[in-house]
Amino acid sequence: MMRTVIVAGALLLGVGAVMAQQDVAVQQDNLMRAQGKSMYGVIGKMLKGEIPYDQKAVDAALADLEASVPKIATTFATNPKEDVVNATYGSSQKIWQNKADFDSKTPPVSKAIADVKGKVKDLATLKVAYDSIQDKCTGCHDTYRLKLK
């Protein structure tokens, strides 16, 4: 009977650890998705002409990016060692193999956002802002993001 209790306890601990790792992966995925929504779902769609230019939406998207980008380092502090189930993109293990380099990628993104904030007034200036921010995002995505599907 005691062995059964010990085995059951060990299994529950293992399941709990797996669920905790999935929670971390989901938090990481949610942060990146929120940033993608601002960058590509709002700004990118405006630039493509898929949605009309809306200054309030641009300002809100830039504010969301400004608030969320500094959270990247802490959100990715823990290596979940797995990706979100059915995700299109995942995190490379290189993040935790070279965490200092990964963490160094966010300040330039924050600076690019700060540099354009308040300067976007139309599609032409939005394009300049998008290119500036995207250039800094790509520096991290090329190394630390994996295409899963």
Secondary structure, 3 states (H helix, E strand, C coil): CHHHHHHHHHHHHHHHHHHHHHHHHHHHHHHHHHHHHHHHHHHHHHHHCCCCCCHHHHHHHHHHHHHHHHHHHHHCCCCCCCCCCCCCEEECCHHHHCHHHHHHCHHHHHHHHHHHCCCCCCHHHHHHHHHHHHHHHHHHHHHHEEECC
